[in-house]
Every structure is written in structure tokens, then in C-alpha cells.
């Protein structure tokens, strides 16, 4: 087979790589294609936008709640404030188009980076694309424009950095070498943590990843048969331990200091909330996203070598971490799926390549393995030479220009991001916005973010989906009221609720319809009902 020829500089710039094509397809599918309804499917993004704009307007980070009538002025930890600022900037410039543009950029970049890491670590490009699609399908369960998508990217960057630290700078196409770890690499973790801790709470998973690699290095420092390998592992374990320590220390570099850690600990340790918030509950494997994660788990079991090969300690430990976190909570599926893909990609591809070397393999399988791996090796080598990514950058800039132009009067709307009026009370909230009233509105917590987005600062919500802020007792009262359990009327009175916005078939709506002397319907459509207290 003839060897592939290296590309010249101009070709590397102008010729799109497979990763460029995949990035563009993913980016546009999220921005204006079949996945465009996903980023704004969760109303939570509404209050993130308003907090970002508030920070930009006041040049201060909030420490008390501005949105809730029942909790206004109470201490609040806006632990994702930095991402909220980014949302505020793009929303000011481009509206909701800008919010989805930012989400599409981050998600597509993460998935494309995953393919690049798989190929560089020895996974054939066809298999790398299949694994990425499984990860993307698993991520669809949480494909919202919320701050967690930054943690997807940062978790992957940390995993890539840890793999490079573990393996040195060798690559599948370079002559095997034990190159020194770049001097900047240990500092990448604490420096990036300064940003991460202000972007999203997923930094806890990053610390767990770094701890796993440090522990794995310590294990190898006593298990390795070669004395020099043990020494290298010992040095690596010590250096990773220091990186972990510094990364943990700098998590206090946030507007709330140690209060942030206390808040997260209380939130994640609250069993009542964890058992009732959908995204923190264990996955239901009847869904397609959950099935994609299950396929990755099956491939992981199939990929791990038998007795003739040794399983690396880090791969075993991070696989256990990924499996446990994925089974624990649905919201963990995207990161868990990425970790599994990074681990099993090179192993699966090596297993496929080894078919050609097995004496007992069927003839056509050996021939297929030889031909496909030879072709893929050349394709991978060419893929990694194309590093210009000009077309991907142009696609992002063109989309940016279209989003900026969409807000001008008379301009064609090539991109039109909006909350889905079939699932959000768009028309009902429009009715509320025309009322001359400053009464707070009681709505399902899942709609609270949308109400904040549309009505703040004129009207407040009674409750929204910031469950970490409201706490278990207030969420318990909320469920008592919405499910019409004993004591529901006491909660209604205590919270001084006079305006209710709920789905037409909600239990509470059916109950209040039976009290026409106290409550009246002022608006109703196919999605929502607005009821107001008589005399209010």
C-alpha cells in the first residue's frame, strides 16, 4: 500500500477535515436544524440570562435573590455567574439566537474534540465517529443551553490532559518515545479550575478524575515489574497529587468563598431533593439516550482485554467512576459516556486490528481487517495533518453574522430560536405581560425560569427550579400544593398566592375550578390556564 503524502501548508488550510465537516453538521443541526428545539427546551435558561444581564448592568454579583416573592432578599449563591455573564452578553447582542449559538458552539466543539482525541489515541476514524454519535445520543437527554455544557468541554479537556500526562507526548504515528511531560501541563489544572469553579459545579467531577489518575499512578508505582516504570509512576503520582491539591485550593477563588462548598455539599447531600429532581434520579433505560449509554457499557465490557493483556489501573478506575455516576443520575450520562468512549476506543480498534493476526480467524475476516485497518491508518494520518479548521471557523462566523442580523427590522430570519409555544406558556405569559399588575405568579417550577425571562422585573415568581436555593422544606410544600395533598390550602394562604399559571390538566387547576366563589379563570388556551383570586 502506498504511504500517504504529507499536505502542504495551503492544503492543510483549505481542505476540510472529517472533524471540520462533523463540527459544521453538529453546529448547524443545533442552531437551526433538527436539534434546534433542544437548547431552549428547559426554562431554566431564562433566569440564567436575566442574572447575566443584571450582573452586566450592576457590575456586581448577586448574593441575595431578586426573583421570588417568597424568598426575595434571602441569601443566594449564583454559582454559575460567569457563564450567566456570557449568556447576558450574547443575549444583549443577538437575543435567544445568541444563546443557542453559544450552546451549539460549545456542544459541537466538545464532540469534535472527542473525535480528535480518539483518533490521536489510536482509534480508527470510522469507530471514533460511531462512538461520538453514541455519546451525542447519550448527551441528548441534557442537551440544553445551560451552564453544564461548559463542564462537558472542561471534563473532556481534563481527561485529554491527564491521558497526555500519563502517556507523554507520544502518538500513534510518531516513533515510540518517552518524552518529558510539558512543564505547563501540571499547572493547566489549577489555572483552568479558577475559571471552572465560577462556571459550573461540574468541577467536582474534574477533581474526581484527577484523583483517580493520581491513585492509579500510586498503584502502578508498586505493581510495575520494571523498576524504572515504578520510579516514573511514583514521580507522576506525586506530581498529580500536588496538582490535585492546588486545584482544590483554588476552588475558593469565587465570589462566595467556602460558602460555595457548603452550599453544594448541603444541596447534593439532601436526599429529599435528590430523590425528586428528575435529572438527579437514576436513568430510565427505555429512552434512547439511556440506551446509547447502555450500548457504551456493553462495548466497554467487550473491549476490556482478557487475561493475556493487563488492564491499566487508570482505565479500570475511571470506567468504574463513569459507570457509577451514569447509573446514579441521568444528568451524568453525557460526561460518563465521554469517559467510556475515550477508554474503550483504542482498545476496541486494537481488538479489531488483531483479527488479521489470529491464525484461527475466518479468512474473509482477516482480509477485511487487514484492508480496513490499512485504509483507516492512512485516513487517520491525513486527518491529523489537517489542522487549519478554516471551514469550521467560517461556519461559526457566518452563523454569528446571521444571528446578529436577525434582530434588525426587515432582515430575513435564517435563524429563529425561541421557546416552544407547544410546551411553554408563551401566549399565557404574553397575556400576563399586558396586565397592569405587579402580583407574583405561581407556576410549576419547570416554568419558573421562563416566567422570570419574560416578566422580570415587573412581576416575580413564587417558585422556580432553583431547587438548591429553595431547599427541601419549600419544595415539599410546593408538592403538597400542586398535588392537592392535605394542608394544600394552608400553603396557598401562607405564600399569599393570588395569580396561578398552570397546565390545563393540572390537579391544582381542577381543584380551584370547583371553587368559583374564590377563583376565576381569566385566560385559557391549549397549553395553560391563568386563574386569579376573586377580589385580588
Secondary structure, 3 states (H helix, E strand, C coil): CCCCCCCCHHHHHHCCCHHHHHHHHHHHHHHCCCCCCCCCCCCCHHHHHHHHHHHHHHCCCCCECCCECCCCCCECCCCCHHHHHHHHHHHHHHCHHHHHHHHHHHHHHHHHHHHHHHHHCCCCHHHHHHHHHHHHHHHHHHCCCCCHHHHHHHHHHHHHHHHHHHHCCCCCCCCCCCCCCCCCHHHHHHHHHHHHCCCCCCHHHHHHHHHHHHHHHHHHHHHCCCHHHHHHHHHHHHHHHHHHHHHHHHHHCCCCCHHHHHHHHHHHCCHHHHCCCHHHCCCCCCCHHHHHHHHHHHHHHHHCCCCCCCCCHHHHHHHHHHHHHHHHCHHHHHHHHHHHHHHHHHHHHHHHHHHHHCCCCCHHHHHHHHHHHHHHHHHHHHHHHCCCCHHHHHHHHHHHHHHHHHCCCCCCCCCCCCCCCCCCCHHHHHHHHHCCCCCCEEECHHHHHHHHHHHCCCCCECCCCCHHHHHHHHHHHHHHHHCCCCCHHHHHHHCCCCEEEEECCCHHHHHHHCCCCCEEEEEECCCEEEEEECCC
